[in-house]
Amino acid sequence: MKLPTLCNRKTISYALYDWGNSAFATTIMAGFFPVFFKQFWSAGSDVTLSTARLGFGNAAAGLFLALLAPILGAISDRGIHKKHFLLFFTLIGALFSASLFFVGQGDWQLAVIIYIAGTICFIGSNLFYDSLLVDVAAPEQRNMVSAFAYSAGYLGGGLLFALNVAMTLRPGFFGLDGPAQAIRISFLSVGIWWCVFGLPIQFAGIRSRTSAPLNLRLFSAAFKQLAGTFREIRAYRSILLFLIAYWFYIDGVNTIIKMAVDYGLSLGFHSSALITALLITQFVGFPAALFFGWLAKRIGPIRAIRIAIIVYLGVTISAAFMRTELEFYLMAISIGLVQGGIQALSRATFANMIPEDKSAEFFGFYNMVGKFAAIIGPALIAITGLLAHKAGLAETVATRVGISSIAIMFIAGWFFLGLATGQNPSQEEEHS
C-alpha cells in the first residue's frame, strides 16, 4: 500500500480511535486494575481467591457481550448507526473508566462491577469500530489499514501508560501523595484520553451504505435478521470454520492480556517489574503490528496468523515454568511481537470474507465468538487454579496449572484454521 492511502482523513481518524481506546486495554485491563485489585481492593485476601474473583469478573463481562454483540450488529446493519453506537459506548465507557478513581480500599465488589461495565463498553465500542473497516478501506487495503490502526493503538495506549507508570514510580515528582493516588488518577486519565482521541472518527466523513431510521421497527427487524443470519452463516463454511478457529486462539490471546499481570503477582514478582514488562509489550507491538501487515502481503494472512499462534503456544508453555522476572520480560517481548499482528490480521481476514452490506451483523458474530472465548479462558484459569489448590497443591503451583490450561486453545485454533484454509484456498493464494 502506498503511504498516501494511510494518510487520508478516514484512515487517520480510524487509527486515532485505536490510539484512544487502547488506553483502557493497557492502563486498566492489562495494567493497573489487576495490580490494584489484588493489592488495594482485595487487600488481605488469598491470592488464589483474588485471581478467581478477577477471572470470574472477566468471564461475566464476556458472557454479557457474547449475548449482546450479534444483536447490536444486526441493528447497526439496518441503519446508518455504526458511529452513533460507537459514540455511545465511547462516552459511557470513558465515564466508567474515570469512576474507578472513586472506589475505596477493600471495596472489591464495586470495583468488579465498574470494571465489568467498562469492559462491556470497551468491547461494545470495538464491535462498531471493527465493522467500520469495510467503510474505511477497500478489500486490498484492509490488512495494512487494520495493522496500521493496531500499531497506532499500541503507541497511543503505550504513551499514556508510560506516563501513568512514571506517576506511580515517582508520585512526589508529580505532586501526588503516593502510588495509590497515582493509580487512581491513571484511571481518570484513561476516560479523558479515550474521549479526546475517540471523537475525531465521528467527523471524518465515514459513511455506511444503509439508511434505515433508528426506531422500534428497526429493533424488531434486527431480531428477525439475527435469526436469519444464524441460518445463513452455516452456508458460509469457510467463514464458520474461521470463526471456530478464531474462537479458540483468541481465547488464549484475550486471557493472556487480562491475566498476565495477575499471574506475575501470584508468582511473587514485584508490581513495578510487571508494569515495565507491559510497557515493553506496547512499544514492541507498535512496529511489530506494522510488520505483520507487510508479512501478510508476502506470505498471506493465514500463514502469518499461524506463525503468531506458534509463538503464543510457546509463551503459554514456558509461562508455566517461569521462575524469574527476566523470564517475564522475555515473555512480554514475545507477546509484543505477535499480539497486534494476530488481532489485526484476524479482523482484516474476516472483513474480506464477509458480505460488505452485512459487515456489522457479521462482525457481531465475530465479536460474539471472541467474547465467548473471553468467558472460557479466565474462568478456566480460575477453576483449574482453585481445584488444584483444593487438591493440596501450593498456591504458586496451582497458579501454574491454571495458566497452562489455555495451551489447548492455541492447538485447537491452529487445527481449525487449517480447515478454514482448506475450505477457501484462495484466501492464501491471492496474497502469496
LOGU-429838 format. One record per residue (C-alpha): residue in three letters; chain; x, y, z. Coordinates in steps of 0.25 Angstrom, whole numbers, plus 2048, in hexadecimal, padded with zeros to 3 digits. Layout:
BEGIN
+------+-------+-----+-----+-----+
| resn | chain |   x |   y |   z |
+------+-------+-----+-----+-----+
|  ALA |     A |   X |   Y |   Z |
...
+------+-------+-----+-----+-----+
This chain:
BEGIN
+------+-------+-----+-----+-----+
| resn | chain |   x |   y |   z |
+------+-------+-----+-----+-----+
|  MET |     A | 800 | 800 | 800 |
|  LYS |     A | 805 | 80E | 7FD |
|  LEU |     A | 807 | 817 | 808 |
|  PRO |     A | 7FD | 822 | 804 |
|  THR |     A | 7F2 | 817 | 806 |
|  LEU |     A | 7F6 | 816 | 814 |
|  CYS |     A | 7F6 | 825 | 816 |
|  ASN |     A | 7E8 | 828 | 811 |
|  ARG |     A | 7DE | 82E | 81B |
|  LYS |     A | 7D5 | 821 | 81D |
|  THR |     A | 7E1 | 819 | 820 |
|  ILE |     A | 7E8 | 822 | 829 |
|  SER |     A | 7DB | 824 | 831 |
|  TYR |     A | 7D9 | 815 | 831 |
|  ALA |     A | 7E7 | 813 | 837 |
|  LEU |     A | 7E5 | 81E | 841 |
|  TYR |     A | 7D9 | 817 | 847 |
|  ASP |     A | 7E2 | 80B | 849 |
|  TRP |     A | 7EC | 815 | 84F |
|  GLY |     A | 7E2 | 81A | 859 |
|  ASN |     A | 7DA | 80E | 85D |
|  SER |     A | 7E7 | 805 | 85F |
|  ALA |     A | 7E9 | 80D | 86C |
|  PHE |     A | 7DE | 804 | 872 |
|  ALA |     A | 7E5 | 7F7 | 86E |
|  THR |     A | 7F3 | 7FC | 873 |
|  THR |     A | 7F1 | 804 | 87F |
|  ILE |     A | 7E5 | 7FE | 884 |
|  MET |     A | 7E2 | 7F0 | 87F |
|  ALA |     A | 7F1 | 7EB | 87E |
|  GLY |     A | 7F8 | 7F4 | 887 |
|  PHE |     A | 7F3 | 7FB | 894 |
|  PHE |     A | 7E6 | 7F5 | 896 |
|  PRO |     A | 7EB | 7E7 | 899 |
|  VAL |     A | 7F6 | 7ED | 8A2 |
|  PHE |     A | 7ED | 7F6 | 8A9 |
|  PHE |     A | 7E2 | 7EB | 8AA |
|  LYS |     A | 7EC | 7E1 | 8B1 |
|  GLN |     A | 7F3 | 7EB | 8BA |
|  PHE |     A | 7E9 | 7F6 | 8BD |
|  TRP |     A | 7DB | 7F2 | 8BA |
|  SER |     A | 7DD | 7E3 | 8BF |
|  ALA |     A | 7E8 | 7E6 | 8C9 |
|  GLY |     A | 7EA | 7DB | 8D3 |
|  SER |     A | 7E3 | 7D0 | 8CA |
|  ASP |     A | 7E9 | 7C3 | 8C6 |
|  VAL |     A | 7F0 | 7C5 | 8B9 |
|  THR |     A | 7E9 | 7B9 | 8B2 |
|  LEU |     A | 7DB | 7BF | 8B7 |
|  SER |     A | 7DE | 7CD | 8B1 |
|  THR |     A | 7E3 | 7C7 | 8A4 |
|  ALA |     A | 7D6 | 7BF | 8A3 |
|  ARG |     A | 7CE | 7CC | 8A6 |
|  LEU |     A | 7D5 | 7D3 | 89B |
|  GLY |     A | 7D3 | 7C7 | 891 |
|  PHE |     A | 7C4 | 7C6 | 894 |
|  GLY |     A | 7C3 | 7D5 | 892 |
|  ASN |     A | 7C9 | 7D4 | 885 |
|  ALA |     A | 7C0 | 7C8 | 881 |
|  ALA |     A | 7B4 | 7CF | 886 |
|  ALA |     A | 7B7 | 7DB | 87C |
|  GLY |     A | 7BA | 7D1 | 871 |
|  LEU |     A | 7AD | 7CA | 873 |
|  PHE |     A | 7A4 | 7D6 | 873 |
|  LEU |     A | 7AB | 7DB | 866 |
|  ALA |     A | 7AB | 7CE | 85F |
|  LEU |     A | 79B | 7CE | 860 |
|  LEU |     A | 79A | 7DD | 85D |
|  ALA |     A | 7A4 | 7DE | 851 |
|  PRO |     A | 79D | 7D7 | 846 |
|  ILE |     A | 790 | 7DF | 849 |
|  LEU |     A | 798 | 7EC | 849 |
|  GLY |     A | 79E | 7E9 | 83C |
|  ALA |     A | 791 | 7E5 | 835 |
|  ILE |     A | 78B | 7F2 | 83A |
|  SER |     A | 796 | 7FA | 834 |
|  ASP |     A | 796 | 7F4 | 827 |
|  ARG |     A | 787 | 7F8 | 825 |
|  GLY |     A | 78B | 807 | 826 |
|  ILE |     A | 796 | 811 | 826 |
|  HIS |     A | 798 | 810 | 835 |
|  LYS |     A | 7A6 | 80A | 836 |
|  LYS |     A | 7AC | 817 | 83A |
|  HIS |     A | 7A1 | 81A | 843 |
|  PHE |     A | 7A2 | 80D | 84B |
|  LEU |     A | 7B1 | 80F | 84B |
|  LEU |     A | 7B0 | 81D | 851 |
|  PHE |     A | 7A6 | 818 | 85C |
|  PHE |     A | 7AF | 80D | 860 |
|  THR |     A | 7BB | 816 | 860 |
|  LEU |     A | 7B5 | 821 | 869 |
|  ILE |     A | 7AF | 817 | 873 |
|  GLY |     A | 7BC | 80E | 873 |
|  ALA |     A | 7C4 | 81A | 876 |
|  LEU |     A | 7BB | 81E | 881 |
|  PHE |     A | 7BD | 810 | 888 |
|  SER |     A | 7CC | 811 | 886 |
|  ALA |     A | 7CD | 81E | 88D |
|  SER |     A | 7C3 | 81A | 898 |
|  LEU |     A | 7CD | 80F | 89D |
|  PHE |     A | 7D4 | 81B | 8A3 |
|  PHE |     A | 7C9 | 81C | 8AE |
|  VAL |     A | 7C9 | 80D | 8B2 |
|  GLY |     A | 7CF | 80C | 8C0 |
|  GLN |     A | 7D9 | 802 | 8C6 |
|  GLY |     A | 7D3 | 7F4 | 8C9 |
|  ASP |     A | 7C6 | 7F6 | 8C0 |
|  TRP |     A | 7CA | 7EB | 8B6 |
|  GLN |     A | 7BB | 7E9 | 8B3 |
|  LEU |     A | 7B9 | 7F7 | 8AE |
|  ALA |     A | 7C6 | 7F7 | 8A6 |
|  VAL |     A | 7C2 | 7EA | 89F |
|  ILE |     A | 7B4 | 7F0 | 89B |
|  ILE |     A | 7BA | 7FC | 896 |
|  TYR |     A | 7C5 | 7F4 | 88F |
|  ILE |     A | 7BB | 7EB | 888 |
|  ALA |     A | 7B3 | 7F7 | 884 |
|  GLY |     A | 7BF | 7FE | 87E |
|  THR |     A | 7C3 | 7F1 | 877 |
|  ILE |     A | 7B5 | 7F0 | 871 |
|  CYS |     A | 7B6 | 7FE | 86B |
|  PHE |     A | 7C4 | 7FC | 866 |
|  ILE |     A | 7C1 | 7EF | 85F |
|  GLY |     A | 7B4 | 7F4 | 85A |
|  SER |     A | 7BA | 800 | 854 |
|  ASN |     A | 7C4 | 7F7 | 84D |
|  LEU |     A | 7B9 | 7F0 | 846 |
|  PHE |     A | 7B5 | 7FC | 83F |
|  TYR |     A | 7C3 | 801 | 83D |
|  ASP |     A | 7C7 | 7F4 | 837 |
|  SER |     A | 7BB | 7F4 | 82E |
|  LEU |     A | 7BF | 802 | 828 |
|  LEU |     A | 7CB | 7FC | 822 |
|  VAL |     A | 7C3 | 7F8 | 816 |
|  ASP |     A | 7BF | 806 | 814 |
|  VAL |     A | 7CD | 80C | 816 |
|  ALA |     A | 7D5 | 803 | 80D |
|  ALA |     A | 7D4 | 7FB | 800 |
|  PRO |     A | 7D6 | 7EC | 801 |
|  GLU |     A | 7E4 | 7EC | 7FC |
|  GLN |     A | 7E8 | 7F7 | 807 |
|  ARG |     A | 7E1 | 7F1 | 813 |
|  ASN |     A | 7ED | 7E8 | 818 |
|  MET |     A | 7F6 | 7F5 | 818 |
|  VAL |     A | 7EC | 7FF | 81D |
|  SER |     A | 7E8 | 7F5 | 829 |
|  ALA |     A | 7F7 | 7F3 | 82C |
|  PHE |     A | 7F9 | 802 | 82C |
|  ALA |     A | 7ED | 804 | 835 |
|  TYR |     A | 7F2 | 7FA | 83F |
|  SER |     A | 800 | 7FF | 83F |
|  ALA |     A | 7FB | 80D | 842 |
|  GLY |     A | 7F3 | 807 | 84D |
|  TYR |     A | 800 | 801 | 853 |
|  LEU |     A | 807 | 80E | 852 |
|  GLY |     A | 7FB | 817 | 858 |
|  GLY |     A | 7F8 | 80D | 863 |
|  GLY |     A | 807 | 80B | 866 |
|  LEU |     A | 809 | 81A | 867 |
|  LEU |     A | 7FE | 81D | 871 |
|  PHE |     A | 802 | 810 | 878 |
|  ALA |     A | 811 | 815 | 879 |
|  LEU |     A | 80C | 822 | 87F |
|  ASN |     A | 804 | 81A | 889 |
|  VAL |     A | 80F | 811 | 88D |
|  ALA |     A | 818 | 81D | 88F |
|  MET |     A | 80E | 823 | 898 |
|  THR |     A | 80D | 816 | 8A0 |
|  LEU |     A | 81C | 815 | 8A1 |
|  ARG |     A | 81F | 823 | 8A5 |
|  PRO |     A | 812 | 829 | 8AB |
|  GLY |     A | 819 | 834 | 8B2 |
|  PHE |     A | 81E | 83A | 8A5 |
|  PHE |     A | 810 | 83C | 8A0 |
|  GLY |     A | 80B | 841 | 8AE |
|  LEU |     A | 804 | 835 | 8B2 |
|  ASP |     A | 803 | 82E | 8BF |
|  GLY |     A | 807 | 820 | 8BB |
|  PRO |     A | 806 | 815 | 8B1 |
|  ALA |     A | 7F7 | 812 | 8B5 |
|  GLN |     A | 7F3 | 820 | 8B1 |
|  ALA |     A | 7FB | 820 | 8A5 |
|  ILE |     A | 7F4 | 813 | 8A0 |
|  ARG |     A | 7E6 | 819 | 8A3 |
|  ILE |     A | 7EA | 825 | 89B |
|  SER |     A | 7EE | 81C | 890 |
|  PHE |     A | 7E0 | 816 | 88F |
|  LEU |     A | 7DB | 825 | 88E |
|  SER |     A | 7E5 | 827 | 883 |
|  VAL |     A | 7E0 | 81B | 87B |
|  GLY |     A | 7D2 | 821 | 87A |
|  ILE |     A | 7D7 | 82F | 875 |
|  TRP |     A | 7E1 | 828 | 86B |
|  TRP |     A | 7D6 | 81F | 865 |
|  CYS |     A | 7CD | 82B | 863 |
|  VAL |     A | 7D7 | 834 | 85D |
|  PHE |     A | 7DC | 82B | 852 |
|  GLY |     A | 7CF | 823 | 850 |
|  LEU |     A | 7C7 | 82F | 84B |
|  PRO |     A | 7CE | 832 | 83E |
|  ILE |     A | 7C9 | 826 | 837 |
|  GLN |     A | 7BB | 82C | 839 |
|  PHE |     A | 7BF | 837 | 82F |
|  ALA |     A | 7C7 | 830 | 825 |
|  GLY |     A | 7BD | 82E | 81A |
|  ILE |     A | 7BC | 81F | 81C |
|  ARG |     A | 7AE | 81B | 817 |
|  SER |     A | 7A7 | 80D | 817 |
|  ARG |     A | 79F | 808 | 80C |
|  THR |     A | 792 | 807 | 812 |
|  SER |     A | 788 | 811 | 817 |
|  ALA |     A | 77C | 80B | 81F |
|  PRO |     A | 778 | 814 | 82A |
|  LEU |     A | 77A | 810 | 839 |
|  ASN |     A | 76D | 80D | 83F |
|  LEU |     A | 765 | 801 | 845 |
|  ARG |     A | 763 | 7FA | 838 |
|  LEU |     A | 772 | 7FA | 836 |
|  PHE |     A | 774 | 7F2 | 842 |
|  SER |     A | 769 | 7E8 | 83F |
|  ALA |     A | 76F | 7E7 | 831 |
|  ALA |     A | 77D | 7E5 | 837 |
|  PHE |     A | 778 | 7D9 | 83F |
|  LYS |     A | 772 | 7D3 | 832 |
|  GLN |     A | 77F | 7D5 | 82B |
|  LEU |     A | 787 | 7CF | 836 |
|  ALA |     A | 77F | 7C2 | 835 |
|  GLY |     A | 781 | 7C2 | 826 |
|  THR |     A | 790 | 7C4 | 828 |
|  PHE |     A | 791 | 7B8 | 831 |
|  ARG |     A | 78B | 7B0 | 826 |
|  GLU |     A | 793 | 7B7 | 81B |
|  ILE |     A | 7A1 | 7B7 | 821 |
|  ARG |     A | 7A1 | 7A8 | 820 |
|  ALA |     A | 7A1 | 7A9 | 811 |
|  TYR |     A | 7AE | 7B0 | 812 |
|  ARG |     A | 7B6 | 7A4 | 816 |
|  SER |     A | 7C4 | 7AB | 815 |
|  ILE |     A | 7BF | 7B7 | 81E |
|  LEU |     A | 7B9 | 7AD | 828 |
|  LEU |     A | 7C6 | 7A5 | 829 |
|  PHE |     A | 7CE | 7B2 | 82A |
|  LEU |     A | 7C5 | 7B7 | 836 |
|  ILE |     A | 7C7 | 7A9 | 83D |
|  ALA |     A | 7D6 | 7AB | 83B |
|  TYR |     A | 7D5 | 7B9 | 840 |
|  TRP |     A | 7CD | 7B5 | 84C |
|  PHE |     A | 7D8 | 7AC | 851 |
|  TYR |     A | 7E4 | 7B4 | 84E |
|  ILE |     A | 7DF | 7C2 | 852 |
|  ASP |     A | 7DB | 7BB | 85F |
|  GLY |     A | 7E9 | 7BA | 863 |
|  VAL |     A | 7ED | 7C7 | 85E |
|  ASN |     A | 7E2 | 7CE | 866 |
|  THR |     A | 7E5 | 7C6 | 872 |
|  ILE |     A | 7F4 | 7CA | 872 |
|  ILE |     A | 7F0 | 7D8 | 870 |
|  LYS |     A | 7E7 | 7D9 | 87C |
|  MET |     A | 7EE | 7CF | 886 |
|  ALA |     A | 7FD | 7D0 | 883 |
|  VAL |     A | 800 | 7DB | 88E |
|  ASP |     A | 7F7 | 7D3 | 898 |
|  TYR |     A | 7FF | 7C7 | 895 |
|  GLY |     A | 80C | 7CE | 897 |
|  LEU |     A | 807 | 7D4 | 8A4 |
|  SER |     A | 803 | 7C6 | 8A9 |
|  LEU |     A | 811 | 7C1 | 8A6 |
|  GLY |     A | 817 | 7CC | 8AF |
|  PHE |     A | 81D | 7D5 | 8A5 |
|  HIS |     A | 81D | 7E4 | 8A8 |
|  SER |     A | 812 | 7EC | 8A2 |
|  SER |     A | 81C | 7F6 | 89C |
|  ALA |     A | 823 | 7EB | 894 |
|  LEU |     A | 815 | 7E6 | 88F |
|  ILE |     A | 811 | 7F4 | 88B |
|  THR |     A | 81E | 7F7 | 884 |
|  ALA |     A | 81C | 7EA | 87C |
|  LEU |     A | 80F | 7EF | 877 |
|  LEU |     A | 815 | 7FB | 872 |
|  ILE |     A | 81F | 7F3 | 86B |
|  THR |     A | 814 | 7EB | 864 |
|  GLN |     A | 80D | 7F8 | 860 |
|  PHE |     A | 819 | 7FE | 859 |
|  VAL |     A | 81E | 7F1 | 853 |
|  GLY |     A | 810 | 7F0 | 84E |
|  PHE |     A | 810 | 7FD | 846 |
|  PRO |     A | 81A | 7F9 | 83B |
|  ALA |     A | 816 | 7EA | 83C |
|  ALA |     A | 808 | 7ED | 838 |
|  LEU |     A | 80C | 7F4 | 82C |
|  PHE |     A | 816 | 7E9 | 829 |
|  PHE |     A | 80A | 7DF | 829 |
|  GLY |     A | 803 | 7E8 | 81F |
|  TRP |     A | 80F | 7E7 | 816 |
|  LEU |     A | 811 | 7D8 | 819 |
|  ALA |     A | 802 | 7D5 | 815 |
|  LYS |     A | 805 | 7DB | 807 |
|  ARG |     A | 811 | 7D2 | 806 |
|  ILE |     A | 80C | 7C4 | 80B |
|  GLY |     A | 7FD | 7C6 | 80C |
|  PRO |     A | 7F5 | 7CA | 819 |
|  ILE |     A | 7F2 | 7BB | 81D |
|  ARG |     A | 801 | 7B7 | 81D |
|  ALA |     A | 804 | 7C4 | 825 |
|  ILE |     A | 7F9 | 7C1 | 82F |
|  ARG |     A | 7FF | 7B3 | 831 |
|  ILE |     A | 80D | 7B8 | 834 |
|  ALA |     A | 807 | 7C0 | 83F |
|  ILE |     A | 7FF | 7B4 | 845 |
|  ILE |     A | 80C | 7AC | 846 |
|  VAL |     A | 813 | 7B8 | 84D |
|  TYR |     A | 807 | 7B9 | 857 |
|  LEU |     A | 807 | 7AA | 859 |
|  GLY |     A | 816 | 7AB | 85D |
|  VAL |     A | 813 | 7B6 | 866 |
|  THR |     A | 808 | 7AF | 86D |
|  ILE |     A | 810 | 7A2 | 86F |
|  SER |     A | 81D | 7AA | 874 |
|  ALA |     A | 814 | 7B3 | 87E |
|  ALA |     A | 810 | 7A6 | 885 |
|  PHE |     A | 81F | 7A4 | 889 |
|  MET |     A | 822 | 7B3 | 88B |
|  ARG |     A | 82B | 7B6 | 897 |
|  THR |     A | 831 | 7C4 | 895 |
|  GLU |     A | 82D | 7D2 | 892 |
|  LEU |     A | 837 | 7D1 | 886 |
|  GLU |     A | 82F | 7C6 | 880 |
|  PHE |     A | 822 | 7CE | 882 |
|  TYR |     A | 829 | 7D9 | 87A |
|  LEU |     A | 82D | 7CF | 86F |
|  MET |     A | 81E | 7CB | 86E |
|  ALA |     A | 81A | 7D9 | 86D |
|  ILE |     A | 823 | 7DB | 861 |
|  SER |     A | 81E | 7CF | 85A |
|  ILE |     A | 80F | 7D3 | 85C |
|  GLY |     A | 812 | 7E1 | 857 |
|  LEU |     A | 818 | 7DB | 84A |
|  VAL |     A | 80B | 7D4 | 847 |
|  GLN |     A | 7FF | 7D9 | 84F |
|  GLY |     A | 7FC | 7E5 | 845 |
|  GLY |     A | 7FE | 7DC | 839 |
|  ILE |     A | 7F5 | 7D1 | 83D |
|  GLN |     A | 7EA | 7DB | 840 |
|  ALA |     A | 7EB | 7E4 | 834 |
|  LEU |     A | 7EC | 7D9 | 82A |
|  SER |     A | 7E1 | 7D1 | 830 |
|  ARG |     A | 7D8 | 7DD | 82F |
|  ALA |     A | 7DC | 7E0 | 821 |
|  THR |     A | 7DB | 7D2 | 81C |
|  PHE |     A | 7CD | 7D1 | 822 |
|  ALA |     A | 7C9 | 7DE | 81B |
|  ASN |     A | 7CE | 7D9 | 80E |
|  MET |     A | 7C6 | 7CC | 80F |
|  ILE |     A | 7B8 | 7D2 | 813 |
|  PRO |     A | 7AD | 7D9 | 80B |
|  GLU |     A | 7B0 | 7E8 | 80C |
|  ASP |     A | 7A2 | 7EC | 80D |
|  LYS |     A | 7A1 | 7E4 | 81A |
|  SER |     A | 7AE | 7E8 | 820 |
|  ALA |     A | 7A9 | 7EC | 82E |
|  GLU |     A | 7A0 | 7E0 | 82F |
|  PHE |     A | 7AB | 7D6 | 82B |
|  PHE |     A | 7B5 | 7DE | 834 |
|  GLY |     A | 7AA | 7DC | 83F |
|  PHE |     A | 7AD | 7CD | 83D |
|  TYR |     A | 7BC | 7CF | 83D |
|  ASN |     A | 7BB | 7D7 | 84A |
|  MET |     A | 7B2 | 7CD | 850 |
|  VAL |     A | 7BB | 7C2 | 84D |
|  GLY |     A | 7C7 | 7CA | 853 |
|  LYS |     A | 7BF | 7CD | 85F |
|  PHE |     A | 7BA | 7BF | 862 |
|  ALA |     A | 7C9 | 7BC | 861 |
|  ALA |     A | 7CC | 7C6 | 86C |
|  ILE |     A | 7C2 | 7BF | 875 |
|  ILE |     A | 7C9 | 7B2 | 874 |
|  GLY |     A | 7D8 | 7B6 | 875 |
|  PRO |     A | 7D7 | 7BE | 882 |
|  ALA |     A | 7CD | 7B4 | 888 |
|  LEU |     A | 7D5 | 7A8 | 884 |
|  ILE |     A | 7E1 | 7AE | 88C |
|  ALA |     A | 7D8 | 7B2 | 898 |
|  ILE |     A | 7D2 | 7A4 | 899 |
|  THR |     A | 7DF | 79C | 896 |
|  GLY |     A | 7E7 | 7A4 | 8A0 |
|  LEU |     A | 7DC | 7A3 | 8AB |
|  LEU |     A | 7DB | 794 | 8A8 |
|  ALA |     A | 7EA | 792 | 8A8 |
|  HIS |     A | 7EB | 79A | 8B5 |
|  LYS |     A | 7E0 | 792 | 8BC |
|  ALA |     A | 7E7 | 785 | 8B8 |
|  GLY |     A | 7F2 | 789 | 8C0 |
|  LEU |     A | 7FC | 790 | 8B7 |
|  ALA |     A | 803 | 79C | 8BB |
|  GLU |     A | 7FD | 7AA | 8B7 |
|  THR |     A | 808 | 7AC | 8AC |
|  VAL |     A | 807 | 79E | 8A7 |
|  ALA |     A | 7F8 | 79F | 8A6 |
|  THR |     A | 7FA | 7AC | 89E |
|  ARG |     A | 804 | 7A6 | 894 |
|  VAL |     A | 7FA | 79B | 892 |
|  GLY |     A | 7EF | 7A5 | 88F |
|  ILE |     A | 7F8 | 7AD | 885 |
|  SER |     A | 7FC | 7A0 | 87E |
|  SER |     A | 7ED | 79C | 87B |
|  ILE |     A | 7EC | 7A7 | 870 |
|  ALA |     A | 7F6 | 7A0 | 867 |
|  ILE |     A | 7EC | 797 | 861 |
|  MET |     A | 7E5 | 7A3 | 85B |
|  PHE |     A | 7F0 | 7A6 | 853 |
|  ILE |     A | 7F2 | 798 | 84E |
|  ALA |     A | 7E3 | 797 | 84A |
|  GLY |     A | 7E4 | 7A5 | 843 |
|  TRP |     A | 7EF | 7A0 | 83B |
|  PHE |     A | 7E7 | 794 | 837 |
|  PHE |     A | 7DB | 79B | 833 |
|  LEU |     A | 7E2 | 7A6 | 82C |
|  GLY |     A | 7E8 | 79B | 823 |
|  LEU |     A | 7DA | 796 | 820 |
|  ALA |     A | 7D5 | 7A4 | 81D |
|  THR |     A | 7E0 | 7A6 | 813 |
|  GLY |     A | 7DD | 799 | 80C |
|  GLN |     A | 7CF | 79D | 80A |
|  ASN |     A | 7D4 | 7AA | 804 |
|  PRO |     A | 7E1 | 7A8 | 7FE |
|  SER |     A | 7E1 | 7B5 | 7F6 |
|  GLN |     A | 7E2 | 7BC | 803 |
|  GLU |     A | 7F0 | 7B9 | 803 |
|  GLU |     A | 7F3 | 7B9 | 7F4 |
|  GLU |     A | 7EE | 7C7 | 7F2 |
|  HIS |     A | 7F8 | 7CC | 7FC |
|  SER |     A | 804 | 7C4 | 7F9 |
+------+-------+-----+-----+-----+
